[in-house]
Amino acid sequence: MELSVTSNIKEFSKSLSKFERTQVPYAASIAINETLTDVRDYVTKKSWPDAVQVRNKRFAGVAFRREFAKKYKLQGSIYDRLDRAAFKYQATGGTRRAKGKHLAVPTSNIKRTASGRVRKAQQPTNLKNSFVAPMKSGRKGLFQRYGPKGKKRRLMYAMPEQVQIRQSFDFHSDARMIATRKFGPNFVKAFNRAVQTARL
């Protein structure tokens, strides 16, 4: 997920003195980094919780990291260090296809941990007394036998070849909104601070 935001710093610099222009790259790097923090805070605390049912409140904060700008490289980024497909598909929507023959989509019979993870014993490859059979729709599902002598069965995973995911995570629009709103004030503060400090 990428986001590009432009500014009028070059135009602004034309009205500055030679000394003041020397402070622009440093101030711009500080402003970019503070804006990255503003965007990350909003995305993890507002955008993501609004998009999904959050089971693990720390998940987004742990996943999203900032790559900071430097005065000789005025470019920063926010990235998913865990490389979770969930963020990508929720942000863009689209079709998620199986890498193998089928996806394994958990049903409500799968019990999750407090952090939202599927317990190891209930992961498809570890599921005891399981078997693949047609569901009512005719598509394949992973069932589990249970009860006395295993006479009962319950659907644990649907096994489609692909699933359509609706876009619900407004990463791009929310990130752009916060970046546009915050960068200007952040730059003004950073520039004034840089000029005052350099003169001392």
Short mmCIF file of the C-alpha atoms (twelve columns), coordinates in Angstrom:
data_MODEL
# 
_entry.id   MODEL 
# 
loop_
_atom_site.group_PDB 
_atom_site.id 
_atom_site.type_symbol 
_atom_site.label_atom_id 
_atom_site.label_alt_id 
_atom_site.label_comp_id 
_atom_site.label_asym_id 
_atom_site.label_seq_id 
_atom_site.Cartn_x 
_atom_site.Cartn_y 
_atom_site.Cartn_z 
_atom_site.pdbx_PDB_model_num 
ATOM 1   C CA . MET A 1   0.000   0.000   0.000  1 
ATOM 2   C CA . GLU A 2   1.573   3.239   -1.127 1 
ATOM 3   C CA . LEU A 3   0.692   6.885   -0.681 1 
ATOM 4   C CA . SER A 4   2.273   9.911   -2.329 1 
ATOM 5   C CA . VAL A 5   1.712   13.466  -1.105 1 
ATOM 6   C CA . THR A 6   3.201   16.541  -2.769 1 
ATOM 7   C CA . SER A 7   3.786   20.009  -1.322 1 
ATOM 8   C CA . ASN A 8   4.770   23.509  -2.458 1 
ATOM 9   C CA . ILE A 9   8.035   23.643  -0.502 1 
ATOM 10  C CA . LYS A 10  10.069  24.492  -3.616 1 
ATOM 11  C CA . GLU A 11  7.821   27.449  -4.350 1 
ATOM 12  C CA . PHE A 12  7.939   28.482  -0.693 1 
ATOM 13  C CA . SER A 13  11.750  28.370  -0.695 1 
ATOM 14  C CA . LYS A 14  12.002  31.030  -3.406 1 
ATOM 15  C CA . SER A 15  10.888  33.716  -0.942 1 
ATOM 16  C CA . LEU A 16  13.505  32.800  1.670  1 
ATOM 17  C CA . SER A 17  16.951  34.139  2.333  1 
ATOM 18  C CA . LYS A 18  19.991  32.054  1.440  1 
ATOM 19  C CA . PHE A 19  20.454  31.126  5.097  1 
ATOM 20  C CA . GLU A 20  16.799  30.143  5.547  1 
ATOM 21  C CA . ARG A 21  16.912  27.944  2.455  1 
ATOM 22  C CA . THR A 22  19.696  25.906  4.044  1 
ATOM 23  C CA . GLN A 23  17.271  24.931  6.824  1 
ATOM 24  C CA . VAL A 24  14.480  23.751  4.517  1 
ATOM 25  C CA . PRO A 25  15.686  20.126  3.946  1 
ATOM 26  C CA . TYR A 26  16.109  19.522  7.673  1 
ATOM 27  C CA . ALA A 27  12.726  21.084  8.502  1 
ATOM 28  C CA . ALA A 28  11.062  19.126  5.709  1 
ATOM 29  C CA . SER A 29  12.473  15.823  6.986  1 
ATOM 30  C CA . ILE A 30  11.186  16.582  10.493 1 
ATOM 31  C CA . ALA A 31  7.763   17.532  9.112  1 
ATOM 32  C CA . ILE A 32  7.553   14.346  7.047  1 
ATOM 33  C CA . ASN A 33  8.432   12.197  10.051 1 
ATOM 34  C CA . GLU A 34  5.934   13.904  12.345 1 
ATOM 35  C CA . THR A 35  3.285   13.565  9.649  1 
ATOM 36  C CA . LEU A 36  4.070   9.854   9.312  1 
ATOM 37  C CA . THR A 37  3.419   9.527   13.041 1 
ATOM 38  C CA . ASP A 38  0.129   11.406  12.713 1 
ATOM 39  C CA . VAL A 39  -0.964  9.165   9.857  1 
ATOM 40  C CA . ARG A 40  0.075   5.953   11.617 1 
ATOM 41  C CA . ASP A 41  -1.779  6.950   14.788 1 
ATOM 42  C CA . TYR A 42  -4.975  7.703   12.877 1 
ATOM 43  C CA . VAL A 43  -4.832  4.587   10.711 1 
ATOM 44  C CA . THR A 44  -4.158  2.206   13.608 1 
ATOM 45  C CA . LYS A 45  -6.509  3.803   16.146 1 
ATOM 46  C CA . LYS A 46  -9.378  4.900   13.893 1 
ATOM 47  C CA . SER A 47  -9.320  3.588   10.313 1 
ATOM 48  C CA . TRP A 48  -8.528  -0.082  11.034 1 
ATOM 49  C CA . PRO A 49  -10.908 -0.478  14.029 1 
ATOM 50  C CA . ASP A 50  -13.682 1.090   11.931 1 
ATOM 51  C CA . ALA A 51  -13.021 -1.383  9.119  1 
ATOM 52  C CA . VAL A 52  -13.014 -4.718  10.956 1 
ATOM 53  C CA . GLN A 53  -14.015 -6.412  14.162 1 
ATOM 54  C CA . VAL A 54  -10.838 -5.949  16.180 1 
ATOM 55  C CA . ARG A 55  -9.932  -8.930  18.336 1 
ATOM 56  C CA . ASN A 56  -6.344  -7.916  18.959 1 
ATOM 57  C CA . LYS A 57  -6.121  -4.188  19.709 1 
ATOM 58  C CA . ARG A 58  -2.319  -4.244  19.387 1 
ATOM 59  C CA . PHE A 59  -2.245  -5.906  15.960 1 
ATOM 60  C CA . ALA A 60  -2.315  -2.831  13.715 1 
ATOM 61  C CA . GLY A 61  0.097   -0.923  15.926 1 
ATOM 62  C CA . VAL A 62  2.566   -3.808  15.834 1 
ATOM 63  C CA . ALA A 63  2.204   -4.274  12.081 1 
ATOM 64  C CA . PHE A 64  2.499   -0.704  10.804 1 
ATOM 65  C CA . ARG A 65  5.976   0.796   10.985 1 
ATOM 66  C CA . ARG A 66  7.502   4.053   9.729  1 
ATOM 67  C CA . GLU A 67  10.530  4.475   7.505  1 
ATOM 68  C CA . PHE A 68  11.740  7.950   8.369  1 
ATOM 69  C CA . ALA A 69  12.934  10.650  5.994  1 
ATOM 70  C CA . LYS A 70  16.339  12.290  6.244  1 
ATOM 71  C CA . LYS A 71  17.355  15.774  5.099  1 
ATOM 72  C CA . TYR A 72  19.194  14.264  2.131  1 
ATOM 73  C CA . LYS A 73  16.311  11.880  1.382  1 
ATOM 74  C CA . LEU A 74  12.980  13.651  1.718  1 
ATOM 75  C CA . GLN A 75  10.875  10.535  1.471  1 
ATOM 76  C CA . GLY A 76  9.207   8.466   4.160  1 
ATOM 77  C CA . SER A 77  6.798   5.566   4.262  1 
ATOM 78  C CA . ILE A 78  4.443   3.563   6.403  1 
ATOM 79  C CA . TYR A 79  4.597   -0.168  5.763  1 
ATOM 80  C CA . ASP A 80  3.221   -3.429  7.102  1 
ATOM 81  C CA . ARG A 81  6.248   -5.183  8.566  1 
ATOM 82  C CA . LEU A 82  4.230   -8.384  9.058  1 
ATOM 83  C CA . ASP A 83  3.244   -8.412  5.376  1 
ATOM 84  C CA . ARG A 84  -0.296  -9.478  6.194  1 
ATOM 85  C CA . ALA A 85  -2.602  -9.900  3.213  1 
ATOM 86  C CA . ALA A 86  -5.512  -8.756  5.396  1 
ATOM 87  C CA . PHE A 87  -4.442  -5.117  5.184  1 
ATOM 88  C CA . LYS A 88  -3.985  -5.188  1.426  1 
ATOM 89  C CA . TYR A 89  -7.289  -6.856  0.627  1 
ATOM 90  C CA . GLN A 90  -9.303  -4.806  3.124  1 
ATOM 91  C CA . ALA A 91  -7.766  -1.611  1.726  1 
ATOM 92  C CA . THR A 92  -8.287  -2.369  -1.955 1 
ATOM 93  C CA . GLY A 93  -10.899 -5.114  -2.133 1 
ATOM 94  C CA . GLY A 94  -10.708 -7.674  -4.890 1 
ATOM 95  C CA . THR A 95  -10.428 -11.387 -5.406 1 
ATOM 96  C CA . ARG A 96  -8.212  -13.482 -3.170 1 
ATOM 97  C CA . ARG A 97  -7.198  -16.712 -4.872 1 
ATOM 98  C CA . ALA A 98  -5.786  -19.849 -3.321 1 
ATOM 99  C CA . LYS A 99  -2.056  -20.433 -3.666 1 
ATOM 100 C CA . GLY A 100 -2.804  -24.150 -3.734 1 
ATOM 101 C CA . LYS A 101 -6.072  -25.840 -4.642 1 
ATOM 102 C CA . HIS A 102 -8.262  -24.188 -1.990 1 
ATOM 103 C CA . LEU A 103 -8.422  -21.457 0.596  1 
ATOM 104 C CA . ALA A 104 -9.411  -22.367 4.152  1 
ATOM 105 C CA . VAL A 105 -12.044 -19.924 5.401  1 
ATOM 106 C CA . PRO A 106 -12.865 -20.404 9.112  1 
ATOM 107 C CA . THR A 107 -16.494 -20.733 10.148 1 
ATOM 108 C CA . SER A 108 -18.028 -19.700 13.472 1 
ATOM 109 C CA . ASN A 109 -17.146 -23.162 14.812 1 
ATOM 110 C CA . ILE A 110 -13.495 -22.127 14.947 1 
ATOM 111 C CA . LYS A 111 -12.644 -20.729 18.370 1 
ATOM 112 C CA . ARG A 112 -10.048 -17.985 18.405 1 
ATOM 113 C CA . THR A 113 -7.684  -16.761 21.075 1 
ATOM 114 C CA . ALA A 114 -8.164  -13.381 22.746 1 
ATOM 115 C CA . SER A 115 -5.748  -11.914 20.193 1 
ATOM 116 C CA . GLY A 116 -7.870  -13.220 17.298 1 
ATOM 117 C CA . ARG A 117 -5.603  -16.052 16.209 1 
ATOM 118 C CA . VAL A 118 -6.871  -19.520 15.338 1 
ATOM 119 C CA . ARG A 119 -5.675  -21.938 17.985 1 
ATOM 120 C CA . LYS A 120 -2.948  -24.266 16.758 1 
ATOM 121 C CA . ALA A 121 -5.073  -27.360 17.375 1 
ATOM 122 C CA . GLN A 122 -7.835  -25.927 15.175 1 
ATOM 123 C CA . GLN A 123 -5.675  -24.990 12.230 1 
ATOM 124 C CA . PRO A 124 -6.639  -27.029 9.137  1 
ATOM 125 C CA . THR A 125 -3.565  -29.281 9.101  1 
ATOM 126 C CA . ASN A 126 -3.833  -29.989 12.855 1 
ATOM 127 C CA . LEU A 127 -7.567  -30.535 13.112 1 
ATOM 128 C CA . LYS A 128 -8.308  -33.979 14.557 1 
ATOM 129 C CA . ASN A 129 -11.075 -36.217 13.228 1 
ATOM 130 C CA . SER A 130 -11.415 -34.013 10.171 1 
ATOM 131 C CA . PHE A 131 -12.423 -34.895 6.644  1 
ATOM 132 C CA . VAL A 132 -13.275 -33.117 3.410  1 
ATOM 133 C CA . ALA A 133 -16.828 -33.420 2.103  1 
ATOM 134 C CA . PRO A 134 -19.323 -31.419 0.022  1 
ATOM 135 C CA . MET A 135 -21.227 -28.671 1.816  1 
ATOM 136 C CA . LYS A 136 -24.903 -27.958 1.136  1 
ATOM 137 C CA . SER A 137 -23.805 -25.588 -1.619 1 
ATOM 138 C CA . GLY A 138 -21.989 -28.456 -3.320 1 
ATOM 139 C CA . ARG A 139 -18.591 -26.891 -2.709 1 
ATOM 140 C CA . LYS A 140 -15.981 -28.561 -0.558 1 
ATOM 141 C CA . GLY A 141 -15.648 -27.999 3.159  1 
ATOM 142 C CA . LEU A 142 -13.479 -29.298 5.978  1 
ATOM 143 C CA . PHE A 143 -15.635 -31.011 8.596  1 
ATOM 144 C CA . GLN A 144 -14.850 -32.431 12.044 1 
ATOM 145 C CA . ARG A 145 -16.435 -35.451 13.686 1 
ATOM 146 C CA . TYR A 146 -17.413 -35.052 17.328 1 
ATOM 147 C CA . GLY A 147 -19.750 -36.402 19.996 1 
ATOM 148 C CA . PRO A 148 -20.296 -40.040 21.009 1 
ATOM 149 C CA . LYS A 149 -18.427 -42.289 18.610 1 
ATOM 150 C CA . GLY A 150 -17.931 -39.288 16.312 1 
ATOM 151 C CA . LYS A 151 -21.433 -39.553 14.875 1 
ATOM 152 C CA . LYS A 152 -21.930 -35.789 14.723 1 
ATOM 153 C CA . ARG A 153 -20.095 -33.482 12.383 1 
ATOM 154 C CA . ARG A 154 -19.593 -29.748 12.109 1 
ATOM 155 C CA . LEU A 155 -18.253 -27.544 9.354  1 
ATOM 156 C CA . MET A 156 -14.952 -25.967 10.416 1 
ATOM 157 C CA . TYR A 157 -13.671 -24.463 7.174  1 
ATOM 158 C CA . ALA A 158 -15.201 -23.613 3.843  1 
ATOM 159 C CA . MET A 159 -12.764 -24.418 1.029  1 
ATOM 160 C CA . PRO A 160 -13.394 -22.144 -1.955 1 
ATOM 161 C CA . GLU A 161 -10.863 -21.657 -4.724 1 
ATOM 162 C CA . GLN A 162 -11.238 -17.898 -4.303 1 
ATOM 163 C CA . VAL A 163 -13.163 -15.331 -2.267 1 
ATOM 164 C CA . GLN A 164 -14.330 -11.850 -3.113 1 
ATOM 165 C CA . ILE A 165 -13.317 -9.296  -0.474 1 
ATOM 166 C CA . ARG A 166 -15.143 -5.993  -0.121 1 
ATOM 167 C CA . GLN A 167 -13.013 -2.887  0.400  1 
ATOM 168 C CA . SER A 168 -13.631 -1.620  3.925  1 
ATOM 169 C CA . PHE A 169 -10.289 -0.263  5.186  1 
ATOM 170 C CA . ASP A 170 -9.987  3.367   4.067  1 
ATOM 171 C CA . PHE A 171 -6.207  3.427   4.315  1 
ATOM 172 C CA . HIS A 172 -5.475  5.576   1.285  1 
ATOM 173 C CA . SER A 173 -8.185  8.192   1.717  1 
ATOM 174 C CA . ASP A 174 -7.675  8.500   5.480  1 
ATOM 175 C CA . ALA A 175 -3.880  8.616   5.204  1 
ATOM 176 C CA . ARG A 176 -4.059  11.280  2.500  1 
ATOM 177 C CA . MET A 177 -6.532  13.318  4.529  1 
ATOM 178 C CA . ILE A 178 -4.322  13.326  7.634  1 
ATOM 179 C CA . ALA A 179 -1.126  13.928  5.664  1 
ATOM 180 C CA . THR A 180 -2.669  16.870  3.830  1 
ATOM 181 C CA . ARG A 181 -4.036  18.319  7.053  1 
ATOM 182 C CA . LYS A 182 -0.925  17.854  9.178  1 
ATOM 183 C CA . PHE A 183 2.080   18.372  6.920  1 
ATOM 184 C CA . GLY A 184 1.745   22.147  6.539  1 
ATOM 185 C CA . PRO A 185 1.544   22.950  10.269 1 
ATOM 186 C CA . ASN A 186 4.262   20.380  10.998 1 
ATOM 187 C CA . PHE A 187 6.574   21.998  8.458  1 
ATOM 188 C CA . VAL A 188 5.988   25.539  9.761  1 
ATOM 189 C CA . LYS A 189 6.814   24.463  13.318 1 
ATOM 190 C CA . ALA A 190 9.865   22.487  12.219 1 
ATOM 191 C CA . PHE A 191 11.141  25.301  9.997  1 
ATOM 192 C CA . ASN A 192 10.764  27.995  12.674 1 
ATOM 193 C CA . ARG A 193 12.497  25.741  15.196 1 
ATOM 194 C CA . ALA A 194 15.317  24.958  12.774 1 
ATOM 195 C CA . VAL A 195 15.939  28.635  11.986 1 
ATOM 196 C CA . GLN A 196 15.865  29.700  15.640 1 
ATOM 197 C CA . THR A 197 18.169  26.898  16.705 1 
ATOM 198 C CA . ALA A 198 20.650  27.486  13.897 1 
ATOM 199 C CA . ARG A 199 20.980  31.159  14.780 1 
ATOM 200 C CA . LEU A 200 21.897  30.462  18.404 1 
# 
